[in-house]
Amino acid sequence: MRKNIFTLLSALGLIILLGLACKKEDSSGLPGNCGDGLSWTNLVSEEYNDLIEASTAYSTDPSPSNCLNYKNSYTDYLNALNAITACVVGPLREGYEQSVRDAKMEIDQLCQ
């Protein structure tokens, strides 16, 4: 569970770092949903909030249904992160992709 939270926070930290580098008038020409002037954290904020809510519920009541909800929320969040992978350029992309892959492997171990 600690590794899950660390991976999640690392991925979010990377998104925030990269999102702050976006300008209001971004003309990067990157594919995907990158150049619309939004911080990348805005693009995944709904999934992130759902994940935090599910994580809190599971922490206070580790029932099978809360675990499944946590697992599903985590999957949705990682899918949202995958959707913005094209926005990550240069040397940061490899680490970003590896963090998402590692987190996906950890999801498989939840609720067992």
Biopython code that builds the backbone (N, CA, C, O; Angstrom):
import numpy as np
from Bio.PDB.StructureBuilder import StructureBuilder

atoms = [
    (1, "MET", "N", (0.824, -1.185, 0.000)),
    (1, "MET", "CA", (0.000, 0.000, 0.000)),
    (1, "MET", "C", (0.872, 1.255, 0.000)),
    (1, "MET", "O", (0.566, 2.215, -0.707)),
    (2, "ARG", "N", (1.948, 1.262, 0.778)),
    (2, "ARG", "CA", (2.844, 2.418, 0.802)),
    (2, "ARG", "C", (3.482, 2.651, -0.556)),
    (2, "ARG", "O", (3.623, 3.790, -1.000)),
    (3, "LYS", "N", (3.870, 1.554, -1.217)),
    (3, "LYS", "CA", (4.491, 1.695, -2.529)),
    (3, "LYS", "C", (3.495, 2.257, -3.526)),
    (3, "LYS", "O", (3.864, 3.055, -4.388)),
    (4, "ASN", "N", (2.227, 1.849, -3.420)),
    (4, "ASN", "CA", (1.176, 2.372, -4.298)),
    (4, "ASN", "C", (1.049, 3.881, -4.136)),
    (4, "ASN", "O", (1.007, 4.626, -5.115)),
    (5, "ILE", "N", (0.988, 4.310, -2.895)),
    (5, "ILE", "CA", (0.824, 5.735, -2.629)),
    (5, "ILE", "C", (2.057, 6.497, -3.103)),
    (5, "ILE", "O", (1.927, 7.577, -3.679)),
    (6, "PHE", "N", (3.251, 5.954, -2.871)),
    (6, "PHE", "CA", (4.470, 6.613, -3.322)),
    (6, "PHE", "C", (4.483, 6.737, -4.838)),
    (6, "PHE", "O", (4.815, 7.797, -5.368)),
    (7, "THR", "N", (4.128, 5.670, -5.541)),
    (7, "THR", "CA", (4.107, 5.704, -7.003)),
    (7, "THR", "C", (3.085, 6.711, -7.497)),
    (7, "THR", "O", (3.358, 7.485, -8.414)),
    (8, "LEU", "N", (1.924, 6.700, -6.894)),
    (8, "LEU", "CA", (0.874, 7.626, -7.278)),
    (8, "LEU", "C", (1.315, 9.064, -7.067)),
    (8, "LEU", "O", (1.153, 9.904, -7.953)),
    (9, "LEU", "N", (1.870, 9.349, -5.904)),
    (9, "LEU", "CA", (2.313, 10.708, -5.615)),
    (9, "LEU", "C", (3.476, 11.124, -6.507)),
    (9, "LEU", "O", (3.588, 12.291, -6.882)),
    (10, "SER", "N", (4.337, 10.177, -6.846)),
    (10, "SER", "CA", (5.437, 10.489, -7.756)),
    (10, "SER", "C", (4.919, 10.868, -9.132)),
    (10, "SER", "O", (5.370, 11.840, -9.738)),
    (11, "ALA", "N", (3.960, 10.081, -9.618)),
    (11, "ALA", "CA", (3.374, 10.373, -10.930)),
    (11, "ALA", "C", (2.662, 11.718, -10.904)),
    (11, "ALA", "O", (2.793, 12.508, -11.839)),
    (12, "LEU", "N", (1.908, 11.984, -9.840)),
    (12, "LEU", "CA", (1.216, 13.256, -9.735)),
    (12, "LEU", "C", (2.214, 14.404, -9.643)),
    (12, "LEU", "O", (2.018, 15.444, -10.272)),
    (13, "GLY", "N", (3.277, 14.229, -8.869)),
    (13, "GLY", "CA", (4.293, 15.267, -8.762)),
    (13, "GLY", "C", (4.912, 15.589, -10.107)),
    (13, "GLY", "O", (5.170, 16.752, -10.416)),
    (14, "LEU", "N", (5.150, 14.566, -10.903)),
    (14, "LEU", "CA", (5.697, 14.777, -12.231)),
    (14, "LEU", "C", (4.718, 15.547, -13.100)),
    (14, "LEU", "O", (5.116, 16.434, -13.856)),
    (15, "ILE", "N", (3.447, 15.213, -12.994)),
    (15, "ILE", "CA", (2.430, 15.924, -13.774)),
    (15, "ILE", "C", (2.363, 17.383, -13.359)),
    (15, "ILE", "O", (2.292, 18.271, -14.209)),
    (16, "ILE", "N", (2.386, 17.632, -12.061)),
    (16, "ILE", "CA", (2.332, 19.007, -11.580)),
    (16, "ILE", "C", (3.544, 19.785, -12.067)),
    (16, "ILE", "O", (3.415, 20.914, -12.542)),
    (17, "LEU", "N", (4.714, 19.186, -11.950)),
    (17, "LEU", "CA", (5.934, 19.845, -12.407)),
    (17, "LEU", "C", (5.845, 20.207, -13.877)),
    (17, "LEU", "O", (6.151, 21.331, -14.273)),
    (18, "LEU", "N", (5.430, 19.257, -14.670)),
    (18, "LEU", "CA", (5.329, 19.501, -16.099)),
    (18, "LEU", "C", (4.170, 20.421, -16.436)),
    (18, "LEU", "O", (4.254, 21.215, -17.373)),
    (19, "GLY", "N", (3.099, 20.318, -15.684)),
    (19, "GLY", "CA", (1.943, 21.171, -15.922)),
    (19, "GLY", "C", (2.240, 22.630, -15.653)),
    (19, "GLY", "O", (1.718, 23.506, -16.341)),
    (20, "LEU", "N", (3.063, 22.900, -14.671)),
    (20, "LEU", "CA", (3.415, 24.277, -14.372)),
    (20, "LEU", "C", (4.246, 24.912, -15.483)),
    (20, "LEU", "O", (4.305, 26.136, -15.606)),
    (21, "ALA", "N", (4.875, 24.083, -16.275)),
    (21, "ALA", "CA", (5.688, 24.602, -17.367)),
    (21, "ALA", "C", (4.840, 25.032, -18.556)),
    (21, "ALA", "O", (5.344, 25.697, -19.461)),
    (22, "CYS", "N", (3.555, 24.663, -18.570)),
    (22, "CYS", "CA", (2.673, 25.036, -19.681)),
    (22, "CYS", "C", (2.351, 26.514, -19.616)),
    (22, "CYS", "O", (2.114, 27.065, -18.541)),
    (23, "LYS", "N", (2.345, 27.143, -20.762)),
    (23, "LYS", "CA", (1.961, 28.536, -20.863)),
    (23, "LYS", "C", (0.475, 28.607, -21.169)),
    (23, "LYS", "O", (-0.113, 27.636, -21.645)),
    (24, "LYS", "N", (-0.121, 29.736, -20.900)),
    (24, "LYS", "CA", (-1.535, 29.928, -21.198)),
    (24, "LYS", "C", (-1.783, 29.771, -22.693)),
    (24, "LYS", "O", (-2.778, 29.168, -23.096)),
    (25, "GLU", "N", (-0.912, 30.294, -23.498)),
    (25, "GLU", "CA", (-0.997, 30.203, -24.953)),
    (25, "GLU", "C", (0.039, 29.204, -25.432)),
    (25, "GLU", "O", (1.043, 29.600, -26.025)),
    (26, "ASP", "N", (-0.174, 27.946, -25.193)),
    (26, "ASP", "CA", (0.782, 26.902, -25.543)),
    (26, "ASP", "C", (0.699, 26.585, -27.027)),
    (26, "ASP", "O", (-0.352, 26.185, -27.527)),
    (27, "SER", "N", (1.790, 26.762, -27.715)),
    (27, "SER", "CA", (1.822, 26.448, -29.145)),
    (27, "SER", "C", (2.812, 25.316, -29.394)),
    (27, "SER", "O", (3.547, 25.321, -30.382)),
    (28, "SER", "N", (2.818, 24.350, -28.484)),
    (28, "SER", "CA", (3.795, 23.267, -28.560)),
    (28, "SER", "C", (3.590, 22.378, -29.768)),
    (28, "SER", "O", (4.549, 21.793, -30.272)),
    (29, "GLY", "N", (2.363, 22.265, -30.241)),
    (29, "GLY", "CA", (2.092, 21.388, -31.368)),
    (29, "GLY", "C", (2.143, 19.919, -31.005)),
    (29, "GLY", "O", (2.168, 19.070, -31.895)),
    (30, "LEU", "N", (2.159, 19.595, -29.711)),
    (30, "LEU", "CA", (2.202, 18.205, -29.286)),
    (30, "LEU", "C", (0.870, 17.535, -29.586)),
    (30, "LEU", "O", (-0.176, 18.182, -29.538)),
    (31, "PRO", "N", (0.903, 16.235, -29.898)),
    (31, "PRO", "CA", (-0.356, 15.537, -30.150)),
    (31, "PRO", "C", (-1.145, 15.361, -28.858)),
    (31, "PRO", "O", (-0.583, 15.439, -27.766)),
    (32, "GLY", "N", (-2.414, 15.128, -28.982)),
    (32, "GLY", "CA", (-3.236, 14.882, -27.798)),
    (32, "GLY", "C", (-3.746, 16.164, -27.187)),
    (32, "GLY", "O", (-3.779, 17.209, -27.837)),
    (33, "ASN", "N", (-4.136, 16.079, -25.954)),
    (33, "ASN", "CA", (-4.756, 17.190, -25.245)),
    (33, "ASN", "C", (-3.696, 17.954, -24.461)),
    (33, "ASN", "O", (-3.768, 18.021, -23.234)),
    (34, "CYS", "N", (-2.720, 18.528, -25.144)),
    (34, "CYS", "CA", (-1.605, 19.199, -24.475)),
    (34, "CYS", "C", (-1.604, 20.707, -24.673)),
    (34, "CYS", "O", (-1.263, 21.449, -23.751)),
    (35, "GLY", "N", (-1.970, 21.159, -25.826)),
    (35, "GLY", "CA", (-1.763, 22.557, -26.170)),
    (35, "GLY", "C", (-2.965, 23.440, -25.984)),
    (35, "GLY", "O", (-3.089, 24.454, -26.670)),
    (36, "ASP", "N", (-3.868, 23.089, -25.069)),
    (36, "ASP", "CA", (-5.059, 23.904, -24.906)),
    (36, "ASP", "C", (-4.950, 24.914, -23.768)),
    (36, "ASP", "O", (-5.937, 25.560, -23.417)),
    (37, "GLY", "N", (-3.785, 25.053, -23.202)),
    (37, "GLY", "CA", (-3.565, 26.055, -22.165)),
    (37, "GLY", "C", (-3.914, 25.594, -20.758)),
    (37, "GLY", "O", (-3.706, 26.340, -19.802)),
    (38, "LEU", "N", (-4.436, 24.395, -20.611)),
    (38, "LEU", "CA", (-4.758, 23.881, -19.286)),
    (38, "LEU", "C", (-3.525, 23.266, -18.642)),
    (38, "LEU", "O", (-2.671, 22.699, -19.323)),
    (39, "SER", "N", (-3.443, 23.383, -17.343)),
    (39, "SER", "CA", (-2.429, 22.623, -16.618)),
    (39, "SER", "C", (-2.811, 21.159, -16.723)),
    (39, "SER", "O", (-3.994, 20.822, -16.677)),
    (40, "TRP", "N", (-1.844, 20.303, -16.860)),
    (40, "TRP", "CA", (-2.130, 18.878, -17.022)),
    (40, "TRP", "C", (-2.848, 18.311, -15.812)),
    (40, "TRP", "O", (-3.594, 17.340, -15.935)),
    (41, "THR", "N", (-2.635, 18.900, -14.654)),
    (41, "THR", "CA", (-3.342, 18.420, -13.466)),
    (41, "THR", "C", (-4.846, 18.601, -13.630)),
    (41, "THR", "O", (-5.624, 17.813, -13.090)),
    (42, "ASN", "N", (-5.261, 19.613, -14.356)),
    (42, "ASN", "CA", (-6.689, 19.803, -14.615)),
    (42, "ASN", "C", (-7.244, 18.674, -15.464)),
    (42, "ASN", "O", (-8.415, 18.316, -15.331)),
    (43, "LEU", "N", (-6.425, 18.114, -16.326)),
    (43, "LEU", "CA", (-6.882, 17.068, -17.236)),
    (43, "LEU", "C", (-7.154, 15.752, -16.509)),
    (43, "LEU", "O", (-7.922, 14.927, -17.003)),
    (44, "VAL", "N", (-6.548, 15.546, -15.364)),
    (44, "VAL", "CA", (-6.736, 14.301, -14.613)),
    (44, "VAL", "C", (-7.303, 14.551, -13.216)),
    (44, "VAL", "O", (-7.317, 13.640, -12.387)),
    (45, "SER", "N", (-7.762, 15.752, -12.948)),
    (45, "SER", "CA", (-8.192, 16.095, -11.584)),
    (45, "SER", "C", (-9.412, 15.297, -11.136)),
    (45, "SER", "O", (-9.488, 14.911, -9.970)),
    (46, "GLU", "N", (-10.358, 15.042, -12.020)),
    (46, "GLU", "CA", (-11.542, 14.268, -11.621)),
    (46, "GLU", "C", (-11.150, 12.853, -11.204)),
    (46, "GLU", "O", (-11.614, 12.350, -10.181)),
    (47, "GLU", "N", (-10.301, 12.220, -11.994)),
    (47, "GLU", "CA", (-9.850, 10.869, -11.670)),
    (47, "GLU", "C", (-9.010, 10.862, -10.398)),
    (47, "GLU", "O", (-9.117, 9.948, -9.579)),
    (48, "TYR", "N", (-8.179, 11.878, -10.240)),
    (48, "TYR", "CA", (-7.353, 11.978, -9.041)),
    (48, "TYR", "C", (-8.227, 12.136, -7.795)),
    (48, "TYR", "O", (-8.000, 11.464, -6.790)),
    (49, "ASN", "N", (-9.216, 13.014, -7.857)),
    (49, "ASN", "CA", (-10.106, 13.215, -6.709)),
    (49, "ASN", "C", (-10.873, 11.941, -6.378)),
    (49, "ASN", "O", (-11.044, 11.605, -5.206)),
    (50, "ASP", "N", (-11.334, 11.233, -7.403)),
    (50, "ASP", "CA", (-12.020, 9.956, -7.173)),
    (50, "ASP", "C", (-11.090, 8.949, -6.507)),
    (50, "ASP", "O", (-11.508, 8.200, -5.624)),
    (51, "LEU", "N", (-9.828, 8.932, -6.932)),
    (51, "LEU", "CA", (-8.852, 8.020, -6.351)),
    (51, "LEU", "C", (-8.593, 8.350, -4.882)),
    (51, "LEU", "O", (-8.530, 7.444, -4.051)),
    (52, "ILE", "N", (-8.447, 9.607, -4.559)),
    (52, "ILE", "CA", (-8.209, 10.013, -3.168)),
    (52, "ILE", "C", (-9.404, 9.621, -2.299)),
    (52, "ILE", "O", (-9.234, 9.124, -1.186)),
    (53, "GLU", "N", (-10.600, 9.845, -2.809)),
    (53, "GLU", "CA", (-11.811, 9.482, -2.068)),
    (53, "GLU", "C", (-11.885, 7.969, -1.836)),
    (53, "GLU", "O", (-12.196, 7.519, -0.733)),
    (54, "ALA", "N", (-11.599, 7.197, -2.875)),
    (54, "ALA", "CA", (-11.634, 5.735, -2.756)),
    (54, "ALA", "C", (-10.537, 5.234, -1.824)),
    (54, "ALA", "O", (-10.751, 4.299, -1.052)),
    (55, "SER", "N", (-9.378, 5.848, -1.896)),
    (55, "SER", "CA", (-8.259, 5.465, -1.028)),
    (55, "SER", "C", (-8.610, 5.726, 0.436)),
    (55, "SER", "O", (-8.326, 4.898, 1.302)),
    (56, "THR", "N", (-9.215, 6.854, 0.707)),
    (56, "THR", "CA", (-9.620, 7.197, 2.071)),
    (56, "THR", "C", (-10.660, 6.215, 2.596)),
    (56, "THR", "O", (-10.579, 5.758, 3.736)),
    (57, "ALA", "N", (-11.637, 5.897, 1.750)),
    (57, "ALA", "CA", (-12.675, 4.945, 2.158)),
    (57, "ALA", "C", (-12.074, 3.573, 2.452)),
    (57, "ALA", "O", (-12.439, 2.927, 3.434)),
    (58, "TYR", "N", (-11.165, 3.139, 1.608)),
    (58, "TYR", "CA", (-10.533, 1.836, 1.798)),
    (58, "TYR", "C", (-9.641, 1.820, 3.036)),
    (58, "TYR", "O", (-9.555, 0.807, 3.729)),
    (59, "SER", "N", (-8.982, 2.938, 3.312)),
    (59, "SER", "CA", (-8.121, 3.021, 4.505)),
    (59, "SER", "C", (-8.932, 2.924, 5.793)),
    (59, "SER", "O", (-8.481, 2.323, 6.768)),
    (60, "THR", "N", (-10.115, 3.507, 5.801)),
    (60, "THR", "CA", (-10.933, 3.484, 7.008)),
    (60, "THR", "C", (-11.767, 2.209, 7.119)),
    (60, "THR", "O", (-12.127, 1.793, 8.220)),
    (61, "ASP", "N", (-12.077, 1.586, 5.968)),
    (61, "ASP", "CA", (-12.860, 0.351, 5.970)),
    (61, "ASP", "C", (-12.359, -0.542, 4.837)),
    (61, "ASP", "O", (-12.849, -0.449, 3.712)),
    (62, "PRO", "N", (-11.379, -1.413, 5.131)),
    (62, "PRO", "CA", (-10.781, -2.241, 4.073)),
    (62, "PRO", "C", (-11.676, -3.431, 3.652)),
    (62, "PRO", "O", (-11.236, -4.581, 3.626)),
    (63, "SER", "N", (-12.917, -3.119, 3.331)),
    (63, "SER", "CA", (-13.850, -4.157, 2.884)),
    (63, "SER", "C", (-13.574, -4.517, 1.430)),
    (63, "SER", "O", (-12.945, -3.740, 0.712)),
    (64, "PRO", "N", (-14.032, -5.675, 0.991)),
    (64, "PRO", "CA", (-13.835, -6.057, -0.412)),
    (64, "PRO", "C", (-14.438, -5.056, -1.401)),
    (64, "PRO", "O", (-13.849, -4.796, -2.450)),
    (65, "SER", "N", (-15.597, -4.499, -1.077)),
    (65, "SER", "CA", (-16.202, -3.533, -2.007)),
    (65, "SER", "C", (-15.397, -2.237, -2.066)),
    (65, "SER", "O", (-15.251, -1.658, -3.143)),
    (66, "ASN", "N", (-14.868, -1.768, -0.922)),
    (66, "ASN", "CA", (-14.026, -0.566, -0.936)),
    (66, "ASN", "C", (-12.707, -0.825, -1.652)),
    (66, "ASN", "O", (-12.172, 0.063, -2.316)),
    (67, "CYS", "N", (-12.187, -2.035, -1.518)),
    (67, "CYS", "CA", (-10.952, -2.367, -2.222)),
    (67, "CYS", "C", (-11.185, -2.355, -3.728)),
    (67, "CYS", "O", (-10.367, -1.829, -4.483)),
    (68, "LEU", "N", (-12.297, -2.933, -4.162)),
    (68, "LEU", "CA", (-12.613, -2.951, -5.589)),
    (68, "LEU", "C", (-12.821, -1.536, -6.122)),
    (68, "LEU", "O", (-12.391, -1.216, -7.230)),
    (69, "ASN", "N", (-13.476, -0.696, -5.336)),
    (69, "ASN", "CA", (-13.663, 0.699, -5.739)),
    (69, "ASN", "C", (-12.324, 1.420, -5.831)),
    (69, "ASN", "O", (-12.090, 2.192, -6.762)),
    (70, "TYR", "N", (-11.441, 1.164, -4.856)),
    (70, "TYR", "CA", (-10.099, 1.748, -4.876)),
    (70, "TYR", "C", (-9.328, 1.283, -6.113)),
    (70, "TYR", "O", (-8.688, 2.086, -6.793)),
    (71, "LYS", "N", (-9.393, -0.002, -6.394)),
    (71, "LYS", "CA", (-8.698, -0.566, -7.558)),
    (71, "LYS", "C", (-9.221, 0.046, -8.857)),
    (71, "LYS", "O", (-8.438, 0.402, -9.738)),
    (72, "ASN", "N", (-10.531, 0.167, -8.972)),
    (72, "ASN", "CA", (-11.127, 0.744, -10.179)),
    (72, "ASN", "C", (-10.777, 2.222, -10.330)),
    (72, "ASN", "O", (-10.506, 2.690, -11.436)),
    (73, "SER", "N", (-10.783, 2.950, -9.225)),
    (73, "SER", "CA", (-10.413, 4.371, -9.266)),
    (73, "SER", "C", (-8.955, 4.548, -9.652)),
    (73, "SER", "O", (-8.607, 5.460, -10.402)),
    (74, "TYR", "N", (-8.112, 3.678, -9.140)),
    (74, "TYR", "CA", (-6.683, 3.721, -9.465)),
    (74, "TYR", "C", (-6.481, 3.437, -10.954)),
    (74, "TYR", "O", (-5.676, 4.096, -11.613)),
    (75, "THR", "N", (-7.204, 2.467, -11.473)),
    (75, "THR", "CA", (-7.120, 2.134, -12.902)),
    (75, "THR", "C", (-7.575, 3.314, -13.757)),
    (75, "THR", "O", (-6.933, 3.645, -14.754)),
    (76, "ASP", "N", (-8.680, 3.947, -13.367)),
    (76, "ASP", "CA", (-9.179, 5.107, -14.107)),
    (76, "ASP", "C", (-8.151, 6.238, -14.111)),
    (76, "ASP", "O", (-7.947, 6.899, -15.129)),
    (77, "TYR", "N", (-7.509, 6.452, -12.963)),
    (77, "TYR", "CA", (-6.502, 7.507, -12.861)),
    (77, "TYR", "C", (-5.312, 7.218, -13.775)),
    (77, "TYR", "O", (-4.823, 8.111, -14.467)),
    (78, "LEU", "N", (-4.854, 5.973, -13.774)),
    (78, "LEU", "CA", (-3.722, 5.626, -14.636)),
    (78, "LEU", "C", (-4.099, 5.707, -16.113)),
    (78, "LEU", "O", (-3.269, 6.074, -16.944)),
    (79, "ASN", "N", (-5.326, 5.371, -16.439)),
    (79, "ASN", "CA", (-5.781, 5.533, -17.825)),
    (79, "ASN", "C", (-5.781, 7.010, -18.229)),
    (79, "ASN", "O", (-5.434, 7.355, -19.359)),
    (80, "ALA", "N", (-6.174, 7.873, -17.294)),
    (80, "ALA", "CA", (-6.140, 9.310, -17.567)),
    (80, "ALA", "C", (-4.700, 9.786, -17.752)),
    (80, "ALA", "O", (-4.426, 10.626, -18.609)),
    (81, "LEU", "N", (-3.777, 9.246, -16.943)),
    (81, "LEU", "CA", (-2.366, 9.603, -17.117)),
    (81, "LEU", "C", (-1.841, 9.117, -18.464)),
    (81, "LEU", "O", (-1.055, 9.805, -19.114)),
    (82, "ASN", "N", (-2.277, 7.933, -18.879)),
    (82, "ASN", "CA", (-1.868, 7.427, -20.194)),
    (82, "ASN", "C", (-2.341, 8.333, -21.312)),
    (82, "ASN", "O", (-1.657, 8.489, -22.324)),
    (83, "ALA", "N", (-3.509, 8.930, -21.133)),
    (83, "ALA", "CA", (-4.077, 9.788, -22.169)),
    (83, "ALA", "C", (-3.245, 11.046, -22.402)),
    (83, "ALA", "O", (-3.331, 11.662, -23.465)),
    (84, "ILE", "N", (-2.445, 11.426, -21.418)),
    (84, "ILE", "CA", (-1.624, 12.632, -21.591)),
    (84, "ILE", "C", (-0.136, 12.305, -21.753)),
    (84, "ILE", "O", (0.707, 13.197, -21.661)),
    (85, "THR", "N", (0.185, 11.045, -21.990)),
    (85, "THR", "CA", (1.588, 10.653, -22.157)),
    (85, "THR", "C", (2.258, 11.423, -23.286)),
    (85, "THR", "O", (3.439, 11.756, -23.193)),
    (86, "ALA", "N", (1.523, 11.708, -24.344)),
    (86, "ALA", "CA", (2.107, 12.436, -25.473)),
    (86, "ALA", "C", (2.576, 13.829, -25.078)),
    (86, "ALA", "O", (3.391, 14.430, -25.778)),
    (87, "CYS", "N", (2.071, 14.344, -23.970)),
    (87, "CYS", "CA", (2.458, 15.677, -23.506)),
    (87, "CYS", "C", (3.830, 15.684, -22.847)),
    (87, "CYS", "O", (4.462, 16.734, -22.723)),
    (88, "VAL", "N", (4.284, 14.520, -22.427)),
    (88, "VAL", "CA", (5.576, 14.417, -21.742)),
    (88, "VAL", "C", (6.655, 14.199, -22.802)),
    (88, "VAL", "O", (6.639, 13.201, -23.523)),
    (89, "VAL", "N", (7.568, 15.122, -22.885)),
    (89, "VAL", "CA", (8.593, 15.052, -23.925)),
    (89, "VAL", "C", (9.978, 14.957, -23.306)),
    (89, "VAL", "O", (10.173, 15.187, -22.112)),
    (90, "GLY", "N", (10.902, 14.620, -24.137)),
    (90, "GLY", "CA", (12.296, 14.603, -23.720)),
    (90, "GLY", "C", (12.615, 13.496, -22.739)),
    (90, "GLY", "O", (11.960, 12.454, -22.727)),
    (91, "PRO", "N", (13.625, 13.726, -21.915)),
    (91, "PRO", "CA", (14.108, 12.683, -21.008)),
    (91, "PRO", "C", (13.122, 12.321, -19.900)),
    (91, "PRO", "O", (13.281, 11.276, -19.269)),
    (92, "LEU", "N", (12.122, 13.140, -19.646)),
    (92, "LEU", "CA", (11.156, 12.845, -18.594)),
    (92, "LEU", "C", (10.168, 11.754, -18.990)),
    (92, "LEU", "O", (9.581, 11.104, -18.125)),
    (93, "ARG", "N", (9.984, 11.553, -20.283)),
    (93, "ARG", "CA", (8.959, 10.628, -20.752)),
    (93, "ARG", "C", (9.222, 9.188, -20.308)),
    (93, "ARG", "O", (8.297, 8.487, -19.897)),
    (94, "GLU", "N", (10.463, 8.751, -20.388)),
    (94, "GLU", "CA", (10.777, 7.371, -20.013)),
    (94, "GLU", "C", (10.422, 7.104, -18.550)),
    (94, "GLU", "O", (9.804, 6.087, -18.234)),
    (95, "GLY", "N", (10.810, 8.006, -17.670)),
    (95, "GLY", "CA", (10.490, 7.849, -16.253)),
    (95, "GLY", "C", (8.998, 7.905, -15.990)),
    (95, "GLY", "O", (8.481, 7.165, -15.153)),
    (96, "TYR", "N", (8.315, 8.771, -16.695)),
    (96, "TYR", "CA", (6.862, 8.896, -16.565)),
    (96, "TYR", "C", (6.180, 7.590, -16.960)),
    (96, "TYR", "O", (5.337, 7.069, -16.229)),
    (97, "GLU", "N", (6.555, 7.072, -18.124)),
    (97, "GLU", "CA", (5.955, 5.824, -18.609)),
    (97, "GLU", "C", (6.266, 4.660, -17.675)),
    (97, "GLU", "O", (5.412, 3.805, -17.440)),
    (98, "GLN", "N", (7.492, 4.623, -17.138)),
    (98, "GLN", "CA", (7.862, 3.550, -16.220)),
    (98, "GLN", "C", (7.054, 3.633, -14.929)),
    (98, "GLN", "O", (6.640, 2.605, -14.394)),
    (99, "SER", "N", (6.829, 4.830, -14.428)),
    (99, "SER", "CA", (6.030, 5.001, -13.215)),
    (99, "SER", "C", (4.605, 4.498, -13.422)),
    (99, "SER", "O", (4.040, 3.849, -12.542)),
    (100, "VAL", "N", (4.029, 4.795, -14.576)),
    (100, "VAL", "CA", (2.671, 4.339, -14.872)),
    (100, "VAL", "C", (2.654, 2.809, -14.999)),
    (100, "VAL", "O", (1.743, 2.155, -14.491)),
    (101, "ARG", "N", (3.652, 2.244, -15.670)),
    (101, "ARG", "CA", (3.722, 0.774, -15.799)),
    (101, "ARG", "C", (3.850, 0.107, -14.432)),
    (101, "ARG", "O", (3.172, -0.882, -14.153)),
    (102, "ASP", "N", (4.719, 0.650, -13.582)),
    (102, "ASP", "CA", (4.904, 0.090, -12.238)),
    (102, "ASP", "C", (3.610, 0.143, -11.440)),
    (102, "ASP", "O", (3.254, -0.813, -10.751)),
    (103, "ALA", "N", (2.918, 1.256, -11.538)),
    (103, "ALA", "CA", (1.662, 1.399, -10.803)),
    (103, "ALA", "C", (0.621, 0.405, -11.311)),
    (103, "ALA", "O", (-0.145, -0.143, -10.518)),
    (104, "LYS", "N", (0.582, 0.167, -12.619)),
    (104, "LYS", "CA", (-0.365, -0.808, -13.171)),
    (104, "LYS", "C", (-0.078, -2.212, -12.640)),
    (104, "LYS", "O", (-1.006, -2.977, -12.375)),
    (105, "MET", "N", (1.181, -2.547, -12.486)),
    (105, "MET", "CA", (1.522, -3.862, -11.930)),
    (105, "MET", "C", (1.080, -3.954, -10.472)),
    (105, "MET", "O", (0.651, -5.016, -10.022)),
    (106, "GLU", "N", (1.179, -2.864, -9.739)),
    (106, "GLU", "CA", (0.761, -2.854, -8.345)),
    (106, "GLU", "C", (-0.749, -3.005, -8.220)),
    (106, "GLU", "O", (-1.232, -3.618, -7.268)),
    (107, "ILE", "N", (-1.490, -2.461, -9.158)),
    (107, "ILE", "CA", (-2.947, -2.588, -9.137)),
    (107, "ILE", "C", (-3.358, -4.037, -9.158)),
    (107, "ILE", "O", (-4.300, -4.437, -8.475)),
    (108, "ASP", "N", (-2.645, -4.831, -9.951)),
    (108, "ASP", "CA", (-2.966, -6.250, -10.063)),
    (108, "ASP", "C", (-2.863, -6.974, -8.728)),
    (108, "ASP", "O", (-3.491, -8.016, -8.540)),
    (109, "GLN", "N", (-2.083, -6.439, -7.804)),
    (109, "GLN", "CA", (-1.892, -7.086, -6.504)),
    (109, "GLN", "C", (-2.892, -6.619, -5.452)),
    (109, "GLN", "O", (-2.928, -7.160, -4.347)),
    (110, "LEU", "N", (-3.701, -5.623, -5.787)),
    (110, "LEU", "CA", (-4.708, -5.145, -4.839)),
    (110, "LEU", "C", (-5.846, -6.141, -4.712)),
    (110, "LEU", "O", (-6.154, -6.867, -5.657)),
    (111, "CYS", "N", (-6.450, -6.172, -3.575)),
    (111, "CYS", "CA", (-7.665, -6.962, -3.295)),
    (111, "CYS", "C", (-7.427, -8.464, -3.407)),
    (111, "CYS", "O", (-8.337, -9.203, -3.784)),
    (112, "GLN", "N", (-6.254, -8.916, -3.097)),
    (112, "GLN", "CA", (-5.985, -10.363, -3.169)),
    (112, "GLN", "C", (-5.972, -10.965, -1.795)),
    (112, "GLN", "O", (-5.763, -12.170, -1.651)),
]
sb = StructureBuilder()
sb.init_structure("model")
sb.init_model(0)
sb.init_chain("A")
sb.init_seg("    ")
for serial, (resi, resn, name, xyz) in enumerate(atoms, 1):
    if name == "N":
        sb.init_residue(resn, " ", resi, " ")
    sb.init_atom(name, np.array(xyz, "f"), 0.0, 1.0, " ", f" {name:<3s}", serial, name[0])
structure = sb.get_structure()
